[in-house]
Amino acid sequence: MEPKAKKVRLTSTLNTVARYFECVSCLGRGSFGIVMEARAKLARSACAIKFIFPDKEDDEELKKILRECEITENLKPHENVVRIIKVSSAEYSMTTLNRVMPDNILPSEEGYLGLKERCRNRLKISGKILGISIQMGLCGEDLRKWLNKEILAPSINLLFVQILVIKDMVAGLAHLHKNHILHRDFKPENVMFAKSDFTLPVKIGDFGLCRNLRSEESQNSTLTRLVIWEVCQLLKSNEKKRLFDRLINDKEEHLVVDHPEIQGVRQLIIDLTKRKADDRIQSIDEVSGIVEAWTFKINLVARNGEELRECLKNPVPGLEITLIECMYSGKFEMKRENVTIIGKGEQTIIRGEFNISGTGYKISNLKFRQGEVYKTGLRYLKVYGNKNKFHDISLSGGSYGIVVTGDHNQFEDINISHMNDGMRISGSYNEIDRVILETISSRCISFEFYSHHNTISNVTGNNVGSGIRSSGQDNTFKNFSFTKGNGYRGDGILLSPNAQSQAAERVKAFGGLNIVGYRGEGLYNRLENFTCVGFKKLGAGLDISANNCTALFGKCDSIKVLSNYAELEDVDGGEIIEIGDECREVKLTRCKAKLLKANSKVRLVESEFGRIENDFVSDENSK
């Protein structure tokens, strides 16, 4: 026996929907009503609203309509089910009816015009009619439009979109099943893409013909089985019923074709469409288990920028995209996970930007080029996501080569030339190895205030303004060499509002490597095996203005220490090592320079200097 429907309590309003929302387009007709795209007049946010106007307002008429309201009131959110925001009821006058169903946006079809005309006739008699509104998340096109489009002109990413659509539908149905809801009108028209332009995931909507699920029932109904087959094989609307009849009643299993990328889809459809119920898969949970176990790898070739953008719209995890030798122009967004992009050949060139907010991308063998050198604001690689890998990447021209705000990313074999700034890192736990920088007018690599625990190694910079600037903490730098370019000047660094005036006075020009921090910023950075040449005139080879930093095995034209608890070991300061005012616990072990200028106390261990200025030296060479 079907469980009794609970009494639904609708939010009664003074028609706030008509007052605060503007209906801008008609999305379609659903069960019992019409669906409009609406925008909040104040916030300008968009949503979809279904308007239902019962022909009769007695209990029998409302019982069917309120079934959807009951379901939407109790259903937990799920990414594959249309989100319900609010359900309300109100009285509508002729004026408010015209506000929610304007004549200028209603389609000219009889179904739409007839609905409004019936409402008008009732209003002429009673003056007021009851209306129920269901405010929902705004979605994109429905699955029927996608099927029609793909049947006429299959897209480059058809194979993996088919798989994702099936997975999403099954996940949504499983969620309904878990919440004891049976969707009795499951069809492509009631499956919507998340956003326009067929953006995944898909979501199940229009619960007007839903009811509570009896214990012996399941979601794998005839409609469910047919939709899965439609998606997998792109069945034409005018043929599907005939084919379905032949498959079930005549057992013509040869009509079902296996999917090129996943073995087992054909058998799943056959097992779902057995004529005898006992021979079929018995529950949507069993279907869900089969679908979730699918593993596949899809290889696509993008031959131009438009095809690459198409591939990146809804990439399935495991997708591999090959780029041929040609120019790919524009901006490319990468939002999902575990996608590989490989350039084939020396002339695979990107003229634009890669914006990577996804996770687990692997990108290799690409060249980023810009016709206009130092184009303002151009950032070739913007990495917002985490755990991505980049290998054999070349970038030339523009403002910034690589900007990283994500964490746990890896960069190997990177070449950057003719730019203002090479790399800017504000994320953490990133690894950078084997980088060559040529003709960088400002900074080769910057580590911003919030960055920490990054590792950079094997870096060479020639003809550069500044080498590395770090205001993060716990970063490690190994094996790097920088040579200053003629006429370039290192940048001054300001850290935080509390330190700006102090920084401006003490840090005026920096050169090869700058490690800057006050009041807790920029702590505990470690340098190993470094060379900075040519920075003594317009900066310093090494300038440490952050506390608790260590420098090992280095050679520079000049060195400045403007911080506390700095330790230098086996470092050649060239012309001068200068210790600033009010520095505490500075220690030099096996260091040398022509001049040591100590304006604060410094400990020397086995160090050699041609000359020492000031009397703040504690010489421990004999110990």
C-alpha positions in Angstrom: 0.0 0.0 0.0 1.3 3.4 -0.9 2.3 5.5 2.2 0.1 8.4 3.0 1.4 11.8 1.8 2.3 14.0 4.7 0.5 17.3 4.9 2.6 20.0 3.3 2.9 23.4 4.8 3.4 26.0 2.2 4.9 29.3 2.9 2.0 31.8 2.5 3.1 35.1 1.2 1.7 38.4 0.0 3.0 37.4 -3.4 6.6 38.2 -2.8 7.5 36.3 -5.9 5.5 38.7 -8.2 6.8 41.7 -6.2 10.5 40.9 -5.9 11.2 38.8 -9.1 11.1 39.7 -12.7 10.4 36.9 -15.2 12.7 37.3 -18.2 12.1 34.2 -20.3 10.0 31.1 -20.5 12.0 27.9 -20.0 9.2 25.4 -20.7 6.2 23.6 -19.4 6.5 21.1 -16.6 4.1 18.9 -14.9 1.1 20.9 -13.8 2.6 24.3 -14.6 4.9 26.6 -16.5 8.6 27.3 -15.7 10.1 30.8 -16.0 13.6 32.2 -15.7 13.4 34.9 -13.0 15.8 37.5 -11.7 15.7 39.1 -8.2 15.1 42.8 -8.8 17.5 43.8 -6.0 20.3 41.2 -6.1 19.9 40.5 -9.8 20.5 36.8 -9.1 18.8 34.3 -11.4 16.7 31.3 -10.6 14.0 29.2 -12.2 10.4 29.3 -10.8 7.6 26.9 -11.6 4.2 28.5 -11.4 1.2 26.1 -10.8 -2.4 27.3 -10.9 -4.8 24.5 -10.0 -8.0 24.4 -12.0 -9.8 23.4 -8.9 -8.8 24.4 -5.4 -10.4 21.5 -3.6 -8.5 18.8 -1.7 -8.5 16.3 -4.6 -7.0 18.7 -7.1 -4.4 20.0 -4.7 -3.4 16.5 -3.6 -1.5 15.7 -6.8 0.1 19.1 -7.0 1.2 19.1 -3.4 3.0 15.8 -3.9 5.9 17.6 -5.5 5.9 20.2 -2.8 6.2 17.5 -0.2 9.1 15.9 -2.0 11.0 19.2 -2.5 10.4 20.2 1.1 12.1 17.1 2.4 14.7 16.1 -0.2 18.3 16.5 0.8 20.6 18.5 -1.6 22.5 16.5 -4.2 24.6 17.6 -7.2 22.6 15.5 -9.6 19.2 16.7 -8.5 17.8 20.1 -9.2 18.1 22.3 -6.1 14.8 23.5 -4.6 15.2 26.9 -2.9 11.7 27.7 -1.7 8.0 26.6 -2.1 5.3 29.2 -1.5 1.6 29.9 -2.2 -0.2 33.2 -2.8 -3.3 34.7 -4.3 -2.8 36.1 -7.8 -4.7 39.0 -9.4 -4.8 39.9 -13.0 -1.9 42.3 -12.4 0.4 39.8 -10.6 -0.5 37.1 -13.2 0.8 39.4 -15.9 4.0 40.0 -14.0 4.9 36.4 -13.7 3.6 35.4 -17.2 4.3 38.5 -19.4 2.8 38.2 -22.9 6.0 39.3 -24.6 8.0 36.3 -23.4 5.4 33.6 -23.6 5.9 31.2 -26.6 3.1 31.4 -29.1 2.3 27.7 -28.7 -1.2 26.8 -27.7 -0.2 25.1 -24.5 1.3 28.3 -23.0 -1.3 30.7 -24.3 -4.1 28.3 -23.3 -2.8 28.1 -19.7 -2.8 31.9 -19.3 -6.2 32.3 -20.9 -7.7 29.8 -18.5 -6.2 31.7 -15.6 -7.6 35.0 -17.0 -11.1 33.5 -17.3 -11.1 32.3 -13.7 -9.9 35.7 -12.6 -12.7 37.5 -14.4 -15.1 35.4 -12.3 -13.4 35.3 -8.8 -10.9 38.2 -8.9 -8.3 36.0 -7.2 -6.8 32.6 -7.9 -4.5 30.4 -5.9 -1.0 30.0 -7.3 1.9 27.9 -6.0 5.5 28.8 -6.9 8.5 26.5 -6.6 11.8 28.4 -6.7 14.6 26.3 -8.1 18.3 26.5 -9.1 18.6 27.8 -12.7 19.9 25.1 -15.0 20.9 24.9 -18.6 19.5 23.0 -21.5 17.7 19.7 -21.1 19.0 16.3 -22.2 16.6 16.1 -25.1 18.2 19.1 -26.7 21.7 17.6 -26.2 20.6 14.3 -27.8 19.1 16.1 -30.8 22.3 18.1 -31.2 24.6 15.1 -31.0 22.5 13.1 -33.4 22.9 15.8 -36.0 26.6 16.7 -35.4 28.5 14.6 -32.8 31.0 16.7 -30.8 34.6 15.8 -30.3 34.0 14.9 -26.6 30.8 12.9 -27.2 32.2 9.6 -25.9 33.1 10.7 -22.4 30.1 13.1 -22.1 27.9 10.1 -22.7 29.6 8.3 -19.8 29.3 11.2 -17.4 25.7 11.8 -18.3 24.8 8.2 -17.5 26.8 8.3 -14.2 25.1 11.5 -13.2 21.6 10.2 -14.0 22.2 7.0 -12.1 23.6 8.9 -9.1 20.6 11.3 -9.0 18.2 8.4 -9.2 20.0 6.5 -6.5 19.7 9.6 -4.3 16.0 9.8 -4.9 15.8 6.0 -4.1 17.7 6.6 -0.9 15.1 9.2 0.1 12.2 6.9 -0.9 11.1 8.9 -3.9 10.0 7.3 -7.2 10.2 9.6 -10.3 7.4 8.5 -12.6 8.2 10.8 -15.4 11.9 10.2 -16.0 12.7 11.4 -19.5 15.3 13.5 -21.3 13.1 16.6 -21.0 13.4 16.3 -17.2 17.1 15.9 -17.0 18.9 19.3 -17.1 22.5 20.3 -17.6 23.9 22.4 -14.8 24.5 25.5 -16.9 24.0 26.7 -20.4 26.0 25.3 -23.3 25.5 21.7 -22.0 27.8 22.1 -19.0 27.9 19.1 -16.8 26.9 17.7 -14.4 23.3 16.8 -15.3 20.5 17.1 -12.8 17.2 15.4 -12.4 14.2 17.7 -12.1 10.5 18.1 -12.4 9.1 15.9 -9.6 5.5 16.6 -10.5 4.8 12.9 -11.2 6.8 11.6 -8.3 5.4 9.7 -5.4 6.7 7.9 -2.3 8.6 4.7 -3.1 7.1 1.4 -1.9 9.6 -1.0 -0.4 9.3 -3.5 -3.3 9.9 -0.8 -6.0 13.0 0.6 -7.6 14.1 3.4 -9.9 15.1 1.1 -12.8 11.7 1.5 -14.5 11.0 1.2 -18.2 11.6 5.0 -18.6 15.0 4.8 -16.8 16.2 1.9 -19.0 15.1 3.7 -22.2 16.9 7.0 -21.3 20.2 5.2 -20.5 20.0 3.4 -23.9 19.1 6.7 -25.6 22.2 8.4 -24.2 24.5 5.6 -24.9 23.4 5.0 -28.5 21.9 8.3 -29.5 18.6 6.9 -30.5 16.4 9.1 -32.6 13.1 10.1 -31.0 10.9 8.7 -33.8 12.7 5.3 -33.6 13.3 4.7 -29.9 9.9 3.2 -29.1 10.0 0.8 -32.0 13.6 -0.3 -31.1 12.7 -0.6 -27.5 9.8 -2.9 -28.4 12.0 -5.1 -30.6 14.6 -5.4 -27.8 12.2 -6.3 -25.0 9.5 -8.3 -26.8 11.4 -9.8 -29.7 14.7 -10.2 -27.8 16.8 -8.6 -30.6 19.8 -7.9 -28.4 21.9 -7.2 -31.5 20.3 -3.8 -31.5 22.3 -2.7 -28.5 25.8 -1.6 -29.4 28.7 -1.5 -26.9 30.3 1.8 -26.0 33.8 2.2 -27.6 35.4 3.2 -24.4 33.7 1.1 -21.7 33.2 -2.6 -21.9 30.0 -3.7 -20.2 27.6 -0.9 -21.2 25.9 -3.1 -23.7 25.4 -5.9 -21.2 24.0 -3.4 -18.6 21.4 -2.2 -21.0 20.4 -5.7 -21.9 20.2 -6.7 -18.3 18.0 -3.7 -17.6 15.6 -4.5 -20.4 14.8 -8.2 -19.8 11.1 -8.8 -20.4 10.7 -10.8 -17.2 11.1 -8.6 -14.1 12.9 -11.4 -12.3 15.5 -11.6 -15.0 16.4 -7.9 -14.8 18.7 -6.0 -12.5 16.6 -5.5 -9.4 17.6 -2.2 -8.0 19.1 1.2 -8.9 21.7 0.5 -6.2 23.0 -2.4 -8.2 23.1 -0.3 -11.3 24.9 2.4 -9.4 27.5 -0.1 -8.3 28.1 -1.2 -11.9 28.4 2.4 -13.2 30.7 3.6 -10.4 33.1 0.7 -11.1 33.6 1.8 -14.8 37.2 2.8 -15.5 38.3 4.2 -18.8 40.9 6.2 -20.6 40.0 8.4 -23.5 42.5 10.0 -25.9 41.4 13.0 -27.9 43.3 15.1 -30.4 42.6 18.9 -30.5 43.6 20.4 -33.8 42.9 24.0 -33.0 41.9 26.3 -30.1 38.2 25.8 -30.6 38.6 22.0 -30.4 40.8 22.3 -27.3 38.1 24.5 -25.6 35.5 21.9 -26.5 37.6 19.1 -25.0 38.0 21.1 -21.8 34.3 21.8 -21.3 33.5 18.6 -19.4 36.6 16.5 -19.3 36.3 13.1 -17.7 39.0 12.0 -15.2 41.7 10.1 -17.1 41.2 12.1 -20.3 44.4 12.6 -22.4 44.4 15.5 -24.9 47.1 15.6 -27.6 47.9 19.0 -29.2 49.4 18.9 -32.7 52.0 21.3 -34.1 49.9 24.4 -34.6 48.9 27.7 -32.9 46.3 27.5 -30.1 45.0 31.0 -29.4 42.8 32.4 -26.6 42.0 31.6 -23.0 41.6 28.0 -21.8 39.9 27.0 -18.6 40.7 23.8 -16.8 38.3 23.0 -14.0 38.0 19.3 -13.4 40.6 16.7 -12.4 43.1 14.2 -13.6 43.5 15.4 -17.2 46.7 15.1 -19.3 47.6 17.6 -22.0 50.6 16.8 -24.2 52.1 18.8 -27.0 53.5 16.8 -30.0 56.4 18.5 -31.7 58.5 21.7 -31.4 55.8 23.9 -32.9 53.0 23.2 -30.5 52.4 26.8 -29.4 49.9 28.4 -27.0 49.2 32.1 -27.7 47.1 33.0 -24.7 46.4 31.8 -21.1 45.9 28.5 -19.3 43.8 29.0 -16.2 44.0 25.8 -14.1 41.6 25.5 -11.1 41.3 21.8 -11.4 43.3 19.1 -9.6 45.7 16.5 -10.9 46.4 18.0 -14.4 49.5 16.9 -16.2 50.7 19.4 -18.8 53.9 18.9 -20.8 55.8 19.9 -24.0 54.1 23.2 -24.7 55.4 26.6 -25.8 53.7 29.8 -24.7 54.4 32.8 -27.0 53.1 36.3 -27.2 53.7 38.5 -30.3 53.9 41.8 -28.2 56.7 41.5 -25.7 55.8 42.6 -22.2 52.1 42.8 -22.9 50.5 44.3 -19.9 48.8 41.9 -17.5 49.4 38.7 -19.5 49.8 35.6 -17.4 50.5 32.5 -19.4 49.9 29.9 -16.6 47.6 30.7 -13.7 47.5 27.7 -11.3 44.7 27.9 -8.7 44.3 24.2 -8.3 46.3 21.6 -6.4 48.5 18.6 -7.2 49.1 19.5 -10.8 52.3 18.7 -12.7 54.0 20.7 -15.4 57.0 19.4 -17.5 59.0 20.8 -20.4 57.2 24.2 -20.6 58.6 27.2 -22.4 57.2 30.8 -22.0 58.3 34.0 -23.7 56.9 37.5 -23.8 54.2 39.0 -21.5 54.0 40.2 -18.0 54.1 37.0 -15.9 55.1 33.6 -16.9 53.5 31.5 -14.2 51.3 32.5 -11.2 50.7 29.8 -8.6 48.1 30.2 -5.8 47.5 26.5 -5.4 49.4 23.9 -3.3 51.4 20.7 -3.9 52.1 21.5 -7.6 55.2 20.4 -9.4 57.2 22.2 -12.1 60.1 20.6 -14.0 62.2 21.8 -16.9 60.7 25.3 -17.2 62.2 27.9 -19.6 61.1 31.6 -19.2 62.4 34.5 -21.3 61.8 38.2 -22.1 59.3 38.9 -19.4 58.7 41.3 -16.5 58.3 38.5 -13.9 59.1 34.8 -14.3 57.1 33.0 -11.6 55.0 34.3 -8.7 54.1 31.8 -5.9 51.6 32.4 -3.2 50.7 28.8 -2.6 52.5 26.2 -0.4 54.3 22.9 -0.7 55.0 23.4 -4.4 58.1 21.9 -5.9 60.1 23.7 -8.7 63.1 22.0 -10.4 65.3 22.8 -13.4 64.3 26.3 -14.4 66.1 28.6 -16.8 65.3 32.3 -17.0 66.6 34.7 -19.6 66.1 38.5 -19.8 63.7 39.0 -16.9 63.4 42.8 -16.3 62.0 42.5 -12.8 61.9 39.4 -10.6 62.7 35.9 -11.7 60.8 34.1 -9.0 58.7 35.6 -6.1 57.3 33.9 -3.1 54.5 35.9 -1.6 53.6 36.6 2.1 51.4 33.5 2.6 53.6 31.0 0.8 55.4 28.4 2.9 57.2 25.0 2.6 58.0 25.4 -1.1 61.1 23.9 -2.6 63.0 25.3 -5.5 66.2 23.8 -7.0 68.5 24.0 -10.0 67.6 27.5 -11.2 69.7 29.6 -13.6 68.9 33.2 -14.4 70.9 35.3 -17.0 70.4 39.1 -17.7 67.9 39.5 -14.9 66.7 42.4 -12.7 66.3 40.3 -9.5 66.6 36.6 -8.9 64.4 35.4 -6.1 62.2 37.4 -3.7 60.7 35.6 -0.8 58.4 37.0 1.9 57.0 33.6 2.8 58.5 31.2 5.3 60.0 27.7 5.6 60.9 27.8 1.9 64.0 26.0 0.6 66.2 27.1 -2.3 69.0 24.8 -3.7 71.4 25.1 -6.5 70.8 28.4 -8.2 72.7 31.1 -10.1 71.8 34.6 -11.2 73.6 37.1 -13.3 72.3 40.7 -13.3 71.5 42.5 -16.6 72.9 45.9 -17.5 70.7 48.8 -16.3 68.3 46.6 -14.4 67.5 47.6 -10.8 66.2 45.4 -8.1 62.8 46.2 -6.6 62.2 47.5 -3.1 60.0 45.2 -0.9 57.2 46.2 1.4 55.7 43.4 3.5 52.7 44.4 5.6 51.0 47.6 6.8 52.9 47.3 10.1 56.2 47.0 8.4 55.9 49.3 5.4 57.7 52.4 6.9 60.5 50.2 8.4 60.9 48.3 5.2 61.1 51.4 3.1 63.9 52.8 5.2 66.0 49.6 5.4 65.4 48.0 2.1 65.9 50.3 -0.9 67.3 48.1 -3.6 67.7 44.3 -3.8 69.5 42.1 -6.2 70.1 38.5 -6.8 68.2 37.1 -3.8 66.0 38.9 -1.4 64.5 37.3 1.7 62.4 39.8 3.4 60.2 39.7 6.5 59.3 41.6 9.7 57.4 40.7 12.9 57.0 37.1 11.9 56.9 37.3 8.1 59.5 35.4 5.9 60.9 33.2 8.7 63.0 30.1 8.4 64.0 30.2 4.8 67.0 28.1 3.8 69.5 28.6 0.9 72.0 26.1 -0.4 74.6 26.4 -3.1 74.0 29.7 -4.8 75.8 32.2 -7.0 74.7 35.8 -7.6 76.9 38.0 -9.9 76.8 41.6 -10.9 74.4 43.0 -8.3 76.8 45.1 -6.2 76.1 48.5 -8.0 72.3 48.5 -8.0 71.6 46.2 -5.2 73.1 43.3 -3.2 73.8 39.8 -4.3 72.2 38.4 -1.1 70.0 40.6 1.1 68.5 38.8 4.2 65.9 40.9 6.0 64.0 38.0 7.5 64.6 36.3 10.8 65.9 32.8 11.4 67.3 32.3 7.9 70.2 30.1 6.8 72.5 30.5 3.8 75.0 27.7 2.9 77.7 27.4 0.2 77.2 30.6 -1.7 79.1 33.3 -3.7 78.0 36.9 -4.2 79.4 40.3 -5.1 77.9 41.7 -1.9 75.7 40.6 1.0 73.4 42.5 3.4 72.0 41.0 6.6 69.2 43.1 8.2 67.6 40.6 10.5 68.0 38.5 13.6 69.2 34.9 14.0 70.8 34.7 10.5 73.4 32.1 9.9 75.8 32.0 6.9 78.1 29.1 6.3 80.8 28.7 3.6 79.6 31.9 1.9 81.9 34.2 -0.2 80.6 37.8 0.1 82.9 39.2 -2.6 83.4 42.9 -1.9 81.4 43.2 1.3 79.3 41.5 3.9 77.3 44.2 5.8 75.4 43.6 9.0 72.7 46.1 9.7 71.8 48.0 12.8 70.1 46.3 15.8 70.5 42.8 14.4 70.8 40.0 16.9 72.5 36.6 16.9 74.1 36.8 13.5 76.7 34.0 12.9 79.2 33.7 10.0 81.0 30.3 9.7 83.8 29.8 7.2 82.7 33.0 5.4 84.9 35.5 3.6 84.8 38.9 1.9 87.1 41.9 1.3 85.2 43.9 3.9 83.0 43.0 6.9 80.9 46.0 8.0 79.4 45.1 11.3 76.9 47.6 12.6 75.6 45.0 15.1 77.2 42.2 17.0 78.2 39.2 14.9 79.9 35.9 15.7 82.7 34.7 13.4 83.7 31.1 13.2 86.7 30.2 11.0 85.9 33.2 8.7 88.4 35.5 6.8 88.0 39.1 5.9 90.4 41.6 4.3 89.1 44.3 6.6 86.6 44.6 9.4 84.7 47.9 10.3 83.3 48.6 13.7 83.8 46.8 17.0 80.7 44.5 17.1 82.6 41.3 16.2 82.9 38.3 18.4 85.8 36.4 16.8 85.7 32.7 17.4 88.2 31.7 14.8 90.5 30.3 17.3 87.9 28.1 18.9 
